[in-house]
Amino acid sequence: MVSPPPPLGAMEQKFLQDLTEAEKYFIGLMYHREDKKWRWINNSVFNGNVTNQNQNFNCVTIGLTKTLDAASCDISYRRICEKNAR
């Protein structure tokens, strides 16, 4: 059983903001219309803020604006993933 990731904390978001700079990265967060929730790729619920939510976009990127932005899933973005430290 995969445990859900912890909420995206302020330190993690700052790290991602500094890392991504001018590029947009898909972060594995998608909108599920059936229950009207943002969910990570492991299906755990995200309770943070996503901008551009009313634009009918179902994926989330981080990058240019330094915020979590709803974006089209039809555009090929770079990807960024979290993994355990060695």
Secondary structure as the mmCIF struct_conf table of DSSP 4:
data_model
#
loop_
_struct_conf.conf_type_id
_struct_conf.id
_struct_conf.beg_label_comp_id
_struct_conf.beg_label_asym_id
_struct_conf.beg_label_seq_id
_struct_conf.end_label_comp_id
_struct_conf.end_label_asym_id
_struct_conf.end_label_seq_id
HELX_LH_PP_P HELX_LH_PP_P1 VAL A 2 PRO A 7
HELX_RH_AL_P HELX_RH_AL_P1 ALA A 10 THR A 20
TURN_TY1_P TURN_TY1_P1 GLU A 21 ALA A 22
BEND BEND1 GLU A 23 GLU A 23
STRN STRN1 TYR A 25 HIS A 32
TURN_TY1_P TURN_TY1_P2 ARG A 33 LYS A 36
STRN STRN2 LYS A 37 TRP A 40
TURN_TY1_P TURN_TY1_P3 ILE A 41 ASN A 42
BEND BEND2 ASN A 43 ASN A 43
HELX_LH_PP_P HELX_LH_PP_P2 SER A 44 SER A 44
STRN STRN3 VAL A 45 PHE A 46
BEND BEND3 GLY A 48 GLY A 48
STRN STRN4 THR A 51 THR A 51
TURN_TY1_P TURN_TY1_P4 ASN A 52 ASN A 52
HELX_RH_3T_P HELX_RH_3T_P1 GLN A 53 GLN A 55
STRN STRN5 CYS A 59 ILE A 62
BEND BEND4 GLY A 63 GLY A 63
TURN_TY1_P TURN_TY1_P5 LEU A 64 THR A 65
BEND BEND5 LYS A 66 THR A 67
STRN STRN6 LEU A 68 ALA A 71
TURN_TY1_P TURN_TY1_P6 CYS A 73 ASP A 74
BEND BEND6 ILE A 75 ILE A 75
STRN STRN7 ARG A 78 ARG A 79
#
